Amino acid sequence: QFAKSAALLDTLLKAQPKFEFAEDAYMQLGWSQYSLAGGKPEQYAVAETTLKTLSEKFPNTKHADQVAYFVGECRYHQNRKAEAIASYETVIKKFPMSTFRCDALYAMGVAHEELNQIAEAGKAYDLYLAECASGPSVNEVRLRKAETMLRQGQFAEAGQLFATVAAIPNFASADLALVRQADCLVRQEKLDEAIGVYTKVVNSYPNSPQAVVAMASAGRVLFRGEKLAEAAGWFERAMAANHTESAESAHWLAKIKLRQKKPQEALAVIDAMLEKAAQSPWLLALTLDRWDALYDTPDRRAEAIAGYVKLAKDNPQHELAPQALYNAAFGELEVRQFERARANAAEFLTRYPQDRLLPDVKYILAESLLLLNKLGDAQPIYRELLAAFPQNADRGKWQVRLALVLLLEKKYPDVVNLLKPELGALPSPELVAEAQFLIGSSLFAQDQAAEAVPAFQASLTAQPKWRQADETLLGLARAQRKLEKIAEARGTIQKLIQEFPMSGILDQAWYRHGEFAYAQADYPAALAAYDTVLKTFPQSPYVPFAQYGKGWTLIKQKQYPAATEILTAMLTTAPQHALAPDARFARAMSRRQSNDFNGAVEDLQAYLQGNLDADRKADALYERGLAEVGAMKLDLRL
């Protein structure tokens, strides 16, 4: 009917533009065109043109209020909302008695709301409620007014109004009002009450789309409260509903499974939803969750890291891209792909220099450089972190890692000066233990064994089983030995061996055990310790040390042929070792005692070719004299 009316009126006005009822005809044509537009912006533009023509031809038209209102509507449907508001204001200000006044107030409030002009929207709704209390849209306006209050942070007042609207009999949007009431309760931290209202929505409106929204919202509230099992139940129900909330619910359910250390279950949740979520804004979040689940599956970590990199590369502007690139760099650091971790951390800093993850990524970059032994590059990054983020929760960890760099650079006083003033501020026993270990190691390296001992002991007191407790015990034992507290040193090294049977430094521990036993003339214990190194750790760098120590131990026990044999083995397999000259001297002694005088002289002549101090040279000459006497070479010439 509107189409026929519009065609007839258009024909009439073109044929007789000044006929008697032209004013009414233009109004009817504009109305018909508006009614025919059906959501098509270009058709609303046609209607707007007709209505504006009416105003131009009849400046004092009796339809002025109606024209202003429908021009506003046409502009609104063309997404020209600011201009629409101006038209609605014309109705409200110029025509206070217009029958379109309430409609204009409502429409103006909606337009302001959609332009995020929340305070202005609230004022329009207030005026509507004051003047149009019997209007057909009054409950809808109450709902919208409550929404503006919520968005302005008036949670208690908004919640009360939502509750009032939800209680109106037969109100079509009562389910939505209840959901928003619960949202207000969440904002007020009244979480149990909120769960109760969400539950009411689900039970009272089981077939409403808002029921699924309530399920997902309840799940998020419970997740936030660490009630993971209950949250999972709500998310599972929301997923099963096949609603727009389902993809987000799958995301949170996957997060719960990952928190519960169930990566395979998380993967099943994600894979069941991914295809359905192809057009969902949660698709990339689910994809990131999938890589997280694979990362938590040790034999698929490489696949996960590649996934993180691809997600970040393919979606560089997405809000999840920084997280994905960070995850890639962190994962590469964990799997000891230090160069890749360095490269991805550096790329992150170039792409996202303002991101919240900046300090974490700088730490990864510094760690990568440290582990690549690029100490000079790592040190300034740790210092940048400490200067730029003085309140960061990881500050203590950064200080300790900087101290490690300084230790490796042999800047021992700097280590002590950096860490000692900070010991009381370190946030965890593990960091205190590590800091004291680094202080003790630096003091020991400066030949301050007496000061190193209490530092090592403080480390073990802070955290007896921290990740380098075995190395701390080793450092303590060596410092005790340096102070000639040999019994204490032996007790400390035995504790290391007993309490850390899987330690990576057991080879050195057993060697030190032999060394300390030798110092106490406990030769059987020394031999047993050296043999443990030789038999259990045949590839250890401490094998030559153990061979040398065993050689001397056998000499002390007058087992000269056995001593010659082990020292020969050392000189054969490690002829360039730092102890090789001294081993040759020891073998000369054992050869002489075994009556192999010529072999002894040969060893001593070779030994005397080295750069010896006066005492060692005198000992060697004396020993050579004894050997040559034994060989009846009495015509001695130096």
C-alpha positions as CSV (number, residue, x, y, z in Angstrom):
1,Q,0.0,0.0,0.0
2,F,2.8,2.4,0.9
3,A,4.4,1.7,-2.5
4,K,1.2,2.6,-4.4
5,S,0.7,5.7,-2.3
6,A,4.2,6.9,-2.8
7,A,4.0,6.4,-6.6
8,L,0.7,8.2,-6.9
9,L,1.8,11.1,-4.7
10,D,5.1,11.5,-6.5
11,T,3.3,11.6,-9.8
12,L,0.7,14.1,-8.5
13,L,3.3,16.4,-7.0
14,K,5.4,16.4,-10.2
15,A,2.3,17.1,-12.3
16,Q,0.7,19.7,-10.0
17,P,3.3,20.9,-7.5
18,K,1.1,23.8,-6.3
19,F,-2.2,22.0,-6.0
20,E,-4.5,22.8,-3.0
21,F,-3.3,19.9,-0.8
22,A,0.4,19.8,-1.8
23,E,1.5,20.4,1.8
24,D,-0.3,17.3,3.0
25,A,0.8,15.4,-0.1
26,Y,4.5,16.0,0.6
27,M,4.0,14.9,4.2
28,Q,2.2,11.7,3.1
29,L,4.9,11.1,0.4
30,G,7.7,11.5,2.9
31,W,6.0,9.2,5.4
32,S,5.3,6.6,2.7
33,Q,9.0,6.7,1.5
34,Y,10.2,6.3,5.1
35,S,7.9,3.4,5.7
36,L,9.1,1.7,2.5
37,A,12.9,2.2,3.3
38,G,13.1,-1.1,5.2
39,G,16.6,-0.5,6.6
40,K,18.1,0.7,3.4
41,P,20.1,3.9,4.0
42,E,19.6,5.2,0.4
43,Q,15.8,4.9,0.7
44,Y,15.9,6.9,4.0
45,A,17.9,9.6,2.1
46,V,15.0,9.8,-0.5
47,A,12.4,10.2,2.3
48,E,14.6,12.9,4.0
49,T,14.8,14.8,0.7
50,T,11.1,14.8,0.4
51,L,10.6,16.0,4.0
52,K,13.1,18.8,3.6
53,T,11.4,19.9,0.3
54,L,8.2,20.2,2.3
55,S,9.9,22.5,4.8
56,E,11.4,24.6,2.0
57,K,8.1,25.0,0.1
58,F,6.1,25.5,3.3
59,P,8.3,27.2,5.9
60,N,5.4,27.5,8.3
61,T,4.0,24.1,7.7
62,K,1.6,22.7,10.2
63,H,3.6,19.4,10.0
64,A,6.8,21.0,11.2
65,D,7.1,18.9,14.3
66,Q,6.4,15.7,12.4
67,V,8.8,16.7,9.7
68,A,11.6,17.3,12.2
69,Y,11.0,14.0,13.9
70,F,11.0,11.9,10.7
71,V,14.0,13.8,9.3
72,G,15.7,12.8,12.6
73,E,14.7,9.2,12.0
74,C,15.9,9.2,8.4
75,R,19.3,10.6,9.6
76,Y,19.5,8.0,12.4
77,H,19.0,5.1,9.9
78,Q,21.7,6.6,7.7
79,N,24.1,6.4,10.7
80,R,24.1,10.2,10.9
81,K,23.3,10.1,14.6
82,A,24.6,13.5,15.6
83,E,22.5,15.2,13.0
84,A,19.5,13.0,14.0
85,I,19.9,14.3,17.6
86,A,19.7,17.9,16.3
87,S,16.4,17.1,14.6
88,Y,15.0,15.4,17.7
89,E,16.0,18.5,19.7
90,T,14.0,20.7,17.3
91,V,10.9,18.7,18.2
92,I,11.6,18.9,21.9
93,K,12.5,22.6,22.1
94,K,10.2,24.1,19.5
95,F,7.1,22.0,19.9
96,P,6.5,21.2,23.6
97,M,3.0,20.1,22.9
98,S,3.8,17.9,19.9
99,T,2.4,14.3,19.9
100,F,5.9,13.3,18.7
101,R,7.7,14.8,21.8
102,C,7.9,11.5,23.7
103,D,9.0,9.6,20.6
104,A,11.7,12.3,20.1
105,L,12.9,12.1,23.7
106,Y,13.2,8.3,23.4
107,A,14.9,8.4,20.0
108,M,17.3,11.1,21.2
109,G,18.3,9.1,24.3
110,V,19.0,6.0,22.1
111,A,21.1,8.1,19.7
112,H,23.1,9.6,22.5
113,E,23.6,6.2,24.0
114,E,24.9,4.7,20.8
115,L,27.3,7.7,20.4
116,N,28.6,6.8,23.9
117,Q,27.2,10.1,25.2
118,I,25.9,8.4,28.3
119,A,25.2,11.4,30.5
120,E,23.2,13.1,27.7
121,A,21.3,9.9,27.1
122,G,20.4,9.6,30.8
123,K,19.0,13.2,30.8
124,A,16.8,12.4,27.8
125,Y,15.5,9.3,29.5
126,D,14.8,11.3,32.7
127,L,12.7,13.8,30.8
128,Y,10.8,11.0,29.1
129,L,10.0,9.3,32.4
130,A,8.9,12.6,33.9
131,E,6.7,13.6,31.0
132,C,5.7,10.3,29.4
133,A,4.9,8.0,32.3
134,S,2.0,6.5,30.5
135,G,3.8,6.2,27.2
136,P,4.1,2.8,25.4
137,S,7.9,2.7,25.8
138,V,8.1,3.7,29.4
139,N,9.5,0.3,30.6
140,E,12.0,0.1,27.8
141,V,13.1,3.6,28.8
142,R,13.5,2.6,32.4
143,L,15.7,-0.3,31.3
144,R,17.8,2.0,29.2
145,K,18.0,4.6,32.0
146,A,19.3,1.9,34.3
147,E,21.9,1.0,31.6
148,T,23.2,4.6,31.6
149,M,23.5,4.5,35.3
150,L,25.5,1.3,35.2
151,R,27.8,2.7,32.5
152,Q,28.4,5.8,34.7
153,G,29.4,3.6,37.7
154,Q,26.2,4.0,39.7
155,F,26.0,0.3,40.3
156,A,23.7,0.2,43.4
157,E,21.2,2.6,41.9
158,A,21.3,0.9,38.5
159,G,20.9,-2.5,40.1
160,Q,17.8,-1.4,42.0
161,L,16.2,0.0,38.8
162,F,17.0,-3.1,36.8
163,A,15.3,-5.2,39.6
164,T,12.3,-2.9,39.5
165,V,11.9,-3.3,35.7
166,A,12.5,-7.1,35.9
167,A,9.6,-7.3,38.3
168,I,7.1,-5.7,35.9
169,P,4.5,-8.4,34.9
170,N,4.8,-9.5,31.3
171,F,7.7,-7.2,30.6
172,A,9.3,-8.5,27.4
173,S,12.9,-7.7,28.5
174,A,12.6,-8.9,32.1
175,D,15.3,-11.6,31.4
176,L,17.7,-8.9,30.2
177,A,17.0,-6.7,33.2
178,L,17.8,-9.6,35.5
179,V,21.1,-10.2,33.8
180,R,22.0,-6.6,34.1
181,Q,20.9,-6.5,37.8
182,A,23.3,-9.4,38.4
183,D,26.1,-7.5,36.5
184,C,25.6,-4.6,38.9
185,L,25.9,-6.9,41.8
186,V,29.2,-8.2,40.4
187,R,30.5,-4.7,40.1
188,Q,29.6,-4.2,43.8
189,E,31.6,-7.4,44.6
190,K,28.3,-9.1,45.8
191,L,29.3,-12.2,44.0
192,D,27.1,-14.7,45.8
193,E,24.0,-12.5,45.2
194,A,25.0,-12.2,41.6
195,I,25.2,-15.9,41.1
196,G,21.7,-16.2,42.6
197,V,20.3,-13.8,40.1
198,Y,22.1,-15.4,37.2
199,T,20.6,-18.7,38.3
200,K,17.2,-17.2,38.5
201,V,17.5,-16.1,34.8
202,V,18.5,-19.7,33.8
203,N,15.6,-21.3,35.8
204,S,12.9,-18.7,34.9
205,Y,13.8,-18.2,31.2
206,P,15.4,-21.5,30.1
207,N,14.7,-20.8,26.4
208,S,15.9,-17.2,26.4
209,P,19.2,-16.2,24.8
210,Q,19.8,-14.3,28.1
211,A,19.9,-17.7,29.9
212,V,23.0,-18.6,28.0
213,V,24.5,-15.1,28.8
214,A,23.7,-15.8,32.5
215,M,25.4,-19.2,32.4
216,A,28.5,-17.7,30.9
217,S,28.5,-14.7,33.3
218,A,28.0,-17.0,36.3
219,G,31.0,-19.1,35.1
220,R,33.2,-16.0,34.8
221,V,32.3,-14.9,38.4
222,L,33.0,-18.3,39.8
223,F,36.3,-18.5,37.8
224,R,37.3,-15.2,39.3
225,G,36.6,-16.5,42.7
226,E,38.8,-19.6,42.1
227,K,35.7,-21.9,42.2
228,L,36.9,-23.7,39.2
229,A,34.8,-26.9,39.3
230,E,31.6,-24.9,39.7
231,A,32.6,-22.4,36.9
232,A,33.4,-25.3,34.6
233,G,29.8,-26.6,35.0
234,W,28.3,-23.3,34.0
235,F,30.7,-23.0,31.0
236,E,29.9,-26.5,29.9
237,R,26.1,-25.6,29.8
238,A,26.8,-22.4,27.9
239,M,28.9,-24.3,25.4
240,A,26.2,-26.9,24.8
241,A,23.7,-24.1,24.0
242,N,25.3,-23.3,20.7
243,H,25.0,-19.5,21.3
244,T,27.2,-16.6,20.6
245,E,28.4,-17.0,24.2
246,S,29.5,-20.6,23.5
247,A,32.9,-19.7,22.0
248,E,33.8,-17.5,25.0
249,S,32.7,-20.2,27.4
250,A,34.9,-22.7,25.6
251,H,37.8,-20.3,26.1
252,W,37.2,-20.1,29.8
253,L,36.6,-23.8,30.2
254,A,39.9,-24.5,28.4
255,K,41.6,-22.0,30.8
256,I,40.2,-24.0,33.7
257,K,41.4,-27.3,32.3
258,L,44.9,-25.8,31.9
259,R,44.9,-24.5,35.4
260,Q,44.0,-28.0,36.6
261,K,46.9,-29.4,34.6
262,K,44.6,-31.2,32.2
263,P,46.0,-30.1,28.8
264,Q,44.4,-33.0,26.9
265,E,40.9,-32.2,28.2
266,A,41.5,-28.5,27.4
267,L,42.5,-29.5,23.8
268,A,39.3,-31.6,23.5
269,V,37.2,-28.5,24.5
270,I,39.0,-26.2,22.1
271,D,38.9,-28.6,19.1
272,A,35.2,-29.2,19.6
273,M,34.5,-25.5,19.3
274,L,37.1,-24.2,16.8
275,E,35.1,-25.0,13.6
276,K,31.9,-23.5,15.1
277,A,33.8,-20.4,16.2
278,A,35.1,-19.6,12.7
279,Q,33.2,-16.3,12.6
280,S,33.4,-15.6,16.4
281,P,35.5,-12.7,17.8
282,W,36.8,-15.4,20.2
283,L,38.4,-17.5,17.4
284,L,42.0,-16.2,18.1
285,A,41.6,-16.6,21.8
286,L,40.7,-20.2,21.3
287,T,43.6,-20.6,18.9
288,L,45.9,-19.2,21.5
289,D,44.4,-21.5,24.1
290,R,45.1,-24.5,21.8
291,W,48.8,-23.6,21.6
292,D,48.8,-23.2,25.4
293,A,47.4,-26.7,25.7
294,L,50.0,-28.1,23.3
295,Y,52.8,-26.3,25.2
296,D,51.7,-28.0,28.4
297,T,52.1,-31.3,26.5
298,P,55.9,-31.7,26.6
299,D,56.4,-33.7,23.4
300,R,54.4,-31.0,21.4
301,R,56.1,-27.9,22.7
302,A,57.8,-27.2,19.4
303,E,54.5,-27.3,17.6
304,A,53.0,-24.9,20.2
305,I,55.9,-22.4,19.9
306,A,55.5,-22.4,16.1
307,G,51.8,-21.8,16.6
308,Y,52.5,-18.8,18.8
309,V,54.8,-17.3,16.2
310,K,52.3,-17.8,13.4
311,L,49.5,-16.3,15.3
312,A,51.5,-13.2,16.1
313,K,52.8,-12.9,12.5
314,D,49.4,-13.4,10.8
315,N,47.6,-11.0,13.2
316,P,50.1,-8.3,14.1
317,Q,47.5,-5.7,15.0
318,H,45.3,-8.0,17.1
319,E,45.2,-7.5,20.9
320,L,46.4,-11.1,21.4
321,A,49.4,-10.8,19.1
322,P,51.7,-9.4,21.9
323,Q,50.7,-12.3,24.2
324,A,51.4,-14.8,21.5
325,L,54.8,-13.4,20.7
326,Y,55.7,-13.3,24.4
327,N,54.6,-16.9,24.8
328,A,56.8,-17.9,21.9
329,A,59.9,-16.1,23.4
330,F,59.2,-17.5,26.8
331,G,58.8,-21.0,25.4
332,E,62.0,-20.8,23.5
333,L,63.8,-19.7,26.6
334,E,62.4,-22.7,28.5
335,V,63.4,-25.2,25.8
336,R,66.9,-23.6,25.6
337,Q,66.5,-22.2,22.1
338,F,68.2,-19.0,23.3
339,E,68.9,-17.4,20.0
340,R,65.3,-17.7,18.9
341,A,64.1,-16.4,22.2
342,R,66.4,-13.4,21.8
343,A,65.1,-12.8,18.3
344,N,61.5,-12.9,19.2
345,A,61.9,-10.8,22.3
346,A,63.7,-8.2,20.2
347,E,60.9,-8.3,17.7
348,F,58.4,-7.8,20.4
349,L,60.2,-4.7,21.7
350,T,60.2,-3.2,18.2
351,R,56.5,-4.0,17.5
352,Y,54.9,-3.3,20.9
353,P,57.1,-0.9,22.9
354,Q,54.1,0.3,25.0
355,D,52.6,-3.2,25.8
356,R,52.0,-4.2,29.4
357,L,54.3,-7.2,28.9
358,L,57.3,-5.0,28.1
359,P,59.2,-5.7,31.4
360,D,58.6,-9.5,31.0
361,V,59.9,-9.5,27.5
362,K,62.9,-7.4,28.4
363,Y,63.7,-9.9,31.0
364,I,63.5,-12.7,28.4
365,L,65.8,-10.8,26.2
366,A,68.3,-10.3,29.0
367,E,68.1,-14.0,30.1
368,S,68.7,-15.1,26.5
369,L,71.8,-12.9,26.2
370,L,73.0,-14.2,29.5
371,L,72.6,-17.8,28.5
372,L,74.2,-17.1,25.2
373,N,77.2,-15.8,27.2
374,K,76.7,-12.3,25.8
375,L,77.2,-10.8,29.3
376,G,78.1,-7.3,28.1
377,D,74.8,-7.1,26.2
378,A,72.7,-8.6,29.0
379,Q,74.0,-6.4,31.9
380,P,72.6,-3.0,30.6
381,I,69.1,-4.6,30.0
382,Y,68.9,-5.8,33.6
383,R,70.0,-2.3,34.7
384,E,67.3,-0.7,32.4
385,L,64.6,-2.9,34.0
386,L,65.7,-1.9,37.5
387,A,65.7,1.8,36.6
388,A,62.4,1.8,34.6
389,F,60.2,-0.4,36.8
390,P,61.2,0.2,40.4
391,Q,57.9,-1.1,41.7
392,N,57.7,-4.3,39.6
393,A,57.1,-7.5,41.5
394,D,60.0,-9.1,39.7
395,R,62.5,-6.5,40.7
396,G,64.3,-8.8,43.2
397,K,64.7,-11.5,40.5
398,W,66.2,-8.9,38.2
399,Q,68.7,-7.8,40.8
400,V,69.8,-11.4,41.4
401,R,70.2,-12.1,37.7
402,L,72.2,-8.9,37.3
403,A,74.4,-10.1,40.1
404,L,75.0,-13.4,38.3
405,V,76.1,-11.5,35.2
406,L,78.6,-9.6,37.4
407,L,79.8,-12.8,38.9
408,L,80.4,-14.3,35.5
409,E,82.2,-11.1,34.5
410,K,84.4,-11.6,37.6
411,K,83.3,-8.3,39.0
412,Y,83.1,-9.8,42.5
413,P,83.0,-6.6,44.6
414,D,80.1,-5.4,42.5
415,V,78.1,-8.5,43.3
416,V,78.5,-8.0,47.0
417,N,77.8,-4.3,46.8
418,L,74.6,-4.9,44.7
419,L,73.1,-7.6,46.8
420,K,73.9,-7.0,50.4
421,P,71.8,-3.9,50.8
422,E,68.8,-5.6,49.1
423,L,68.7,-8.9,51.1
424,G,66.0,-7.7,53.4
425,A,63.8,-6.6,50.5
426,L,63.9,-9.8,48.5
427,P,60.4,-11.2,48.3
428,S,61.0,-15.0,48.5
429,P,63.3,-17.5,50.4
430,E,64.5,-18.8,47.0
431,L,65.8,-15.4,46.0
432,V,67.4,-14.8,49.3
433,A,69.1,-18.2,49.0
434,E,70.3,-17.4,45.5
435,A,71.6,-13.9,46.5
436,Q,73.5,-15.3,49.5
437,F,75.0,-18.0,47.2
438,L,76.2,-15.4,44.8
439,I,77.6,-13.3,47.6
440,G,79.4,-16.3,49.1
441,S,80.8,-17.3,45.7
442,S,82.1,-13.7,45.1
443,L,83.7,-13.6,48.5
444,F,85.3,-17.0,48.0
445,A,86.7,-15.8,44.6
446,Q,88.3,-12.9,46.4
447,D,90.0,-15.3,48.9
448,Q,87.6,-14.2,51.7
449,A,86.7,-17.7,52.8
450,A,85.9,-16.6,56.4
451,E,83.2,-14.2,55.0
452,A,82.0,-16.6,52.4
453,V,81.1,-19.3,54.9
454,P,78.3,-17.4,56.7
455,A,76.9,-16.3,53.3
456,F,76.7,-19.9,52.1
457,Q,75.2,-21.0,55.4
458,A,72.6,-18.2,55.2
459,S,71.7,-19.4,51.7
460,L,70.9,-22.9,53.0
461,T,69.0,-21.5,56.0
462,A,66.8,-19.4,53.8
463,Q,65.9,-22.4,51.6
464,P,67.7,-25.7,52.2
465,K,66.4,-27.4,49.0
466,W,66.6,-24.5,46.5
467,R,67.6,-25.3,43.0
468,Q,71.3,-24.7,43.6
469,A,71.5,-25.9,47.1
470,D,73.9,-28.6,46.0
471,E,76.3,-26.0,44.5
472,T,75.9,-24.0,47.8
473,L,77.0,-27.0,49.8
474,L,80.0,-27.4,47.5
475,G,80.9,-23.7,47.9
476,L,80.6,-24.0,51.7
477,A,82.7,-27.1,51.8
478,R,85.5,-25.5,49.8
479,A,85.4,-22.4,52.0
480,Q,85.6,-24.6,55.1
481,R,88.6,-26.5,53.6
482,K,90.3,-23.2,52.8
483,L,90.0,-22.3,56.5
484,E,91.5,-25.7,57.4
485,K,88.1,-26.8,58.9
486,I,88.6,-30.1,57.2
487,A,86.2,-32.2,59.4
488,E,83.4,-29.6,58.7
489,A,84.2,-29.6,55.0
490,R,84.0,-33.4,54.9
491,G,80.6,-33.3,56.7
492,T,79.3,-30.7,54.3
493,I,80.4,-32.6,51.2
494,Q,78.9,-35.9,52.5
495,K,75.6,-34.0,53.1
496,L,75.6,-32.9,49.4
497,I,76.2,-36.5,48.2
498,Q,73.5,-37.9,50.5
499,E,70.8,-35.3,50.0
500,F,71.3,-34.7,46.3
501,P,71.8,-38.1,44.7
502,M,70.8,-36.7,41.2
503,S,73.0,-33.6,41.4
504,G,74.8,-32.6,38.3
505,I,77.9,-31.8,40.3
506,L,78.4,-35.2,42.0
507,D,81.6,-35.8,40.1
508,Q,83.2,-32.7,41.6
509,A,81.6,-33.5,45.0
510,W,83.2,-37.0,45.1
511,Y,86.5,-35.5,44.0
512,R,86.4,-32.9,46.8
513,H,85.4,-35.7,49.2
514,G,88.6,-37.5,48.2
515,E,90.6,-34.3,48.6
516,F,89.3,-33.7,52.1
517,A,89.8,-37.3,53.2
518,Y,93.4,-37.1,51.9
519,A,94.0,-34.0,53.9
520,Q,92.9,-35.9,57.0
521,A,95.2,-38.8,56.1
522,D,92.1,-41.0,55.7
523,Y,93.6,-42.7,52.6
524,P,91.1,-45.6,52.2
525,A,88.2,-43.0,52.1
526,A,90.2,-40.9,49.7
527,L,90.9,-43.8,47.4
528,A,87.2,-44.8,47.5
529,A,86.1,-41.3,46.6
530,Y,88.6,-41.0,43.7
531,D,87.6,-44.4,42.4
532,T,83.9,-43.3,42.4
533,V,84.8,-40.4,40.1
534,L,86.8,-42.6,37.8
535,K,84.2,-45.4,37.6
536,T,80.9,-43.5,37.8
537,F,81.9,-40.4,35.8
538,P,84.4,-41.5,33.2
539,Q,83.7,-38.4,31.0
540,S,84.0,-35.9,33.8
541,P,86.5,-33.1,33.6
542,Y,87.5,-34.1,37.2
543,V,88.9,-37.4,36.0
544,P,92.4,-36.1,35.6
545,F,92.2,-34.5,39.1
546,A,90.9,-37.8,40.6
547,Q,93.8,-39.7,38.9
548,Y,96.3,-37.3,40.2
549,G,94.8,-37.4,43.7
550,K,94.6,-41.2,43.6
551,G,98.3,-41.3,42.6
552,W,99.4,-39.3,45.6
553,T,97.1,-41.3,47.9
554,L,98.7,-44.6,46.7
555,I,102.2,-43.1,47.2
556,K,101.2,-42.2,50.8
557,Q,100.2,-45.9,51.2
558,K,103.5,-47.0,49.6
559,Q,101.6,-48.7,46.8
560,Y,104.2,-47.4,44.2
561,P,103.5,-49.6,41.2
562,A,99.8,-48.8,41.4
563,A,100.6,-45.1,41.8
564,T,102.8,-45.2,38.7
565,E,100.0,-46.9,36.8
566,I,97.3,-44.3,37.6
567,L,99.7,-41.4,37.0
568,T,100.8,-42.9,33.7
569,A,97.1,-43.2,32.7
570,M,96.6,-39.5,33.5
571,L,99.6,-38.4,31.6
572,T,98.6,-40.5,28.6
573,T,95.0,-39.2,28.4
574,A,95.6,-35.6,29.5
575,P,99.2,-34.7,28.6
576,Q,98.4,-31.0,28.4
577,H,96.4,-30.8,31.7
578,A,97.4,-28.1,34.2
579,L,98.4,-30.9,36.7
580,A,100.5,-32.8,34.1
581,P,103.8,-31.4,35.3
582,D,103.1,-32.2,39.0
583,A,101.8,-35.6,38.0
584,R,105.1,-36.2,36.3
585,F,106.9,-35.3,39.5
586,A,104.7,-37.6,41.5
587,R,105.3,-40.4,39.0
588,A,109.0,-39.8,39.3
589,M,108.8,-40.4,43.1
590,S,106.7,-43.6,42.7
591,R,109.1,-44.9,40.0
592,R,112.1,-44.3,42.2
593,Q,110.4,-46.1,45.1
594,S,109.7,-48.9,42.7
595,N,113.4,-49.0,41.7
596,D,112.6,-47.6,38.2
597,F,115.4,-45.1,38.6
598,N,115.9,-44.4,34.9
599,G,112.1,-43.7,34.5
600,A,112.3,-41.4,37.5
601,V,115.2,-39.5,36.1
602,E,113.4,-39.1,32.7
603,D,110.3,-37.7,34.5
604,L,112.4,-35.3,36.6
605,Q,114.4,-34.0,33.7
606,A,111.1,-33.2,31.9
607,Y,109.7,-31.7,35.0
608,L,112.8,-29.4,35.4
609,Q,112.2,-28.0,32.0
610,G,109.1,-26.2,33.3
611,N,108.8,-22.8,34.9
612,L,109.4,-23.8,38.6
613,D,109.8,-21.6,41.6
614,A,112.9,-22.1,43.8
615,D,111.4,-24.5,46.3
616,R,109.9,-26.8,43.6
617,K,113.1,-26.8,41.7
618,A,115.1,-27.7,44.8
619,D,112.7,-30.5,45.5
620,A,113.0,-31.8,42.0
621,L,116.8,-31.7,42.0
622,Y,116.9,-33.5,45.3
623,E,114.6,-36.2,44.0
624,R,116.6,-36.5,40.8
625,G,119.7,-36.9,42.9
626,L,118.1,-39.8,44.8
627,A,117.1,-41.4,41.5
628,E,120.5,-41.1,40.0
629,V,122.2,-42.5,43.1
630,G,119.8,-45.4,42.8
631,A,120.8,-45.8,39.2
632,M,124.5,-45.5,40.2
633,K,124.9,-42.3,38.2
634,L,127.2,-40.6,40.7
635,D,128.8,-38.1,38.3
636,L,126.0,-35.6,38.7
637,R,126.0,-32.5,36.5
638,L,123.3,-29.9,36.7
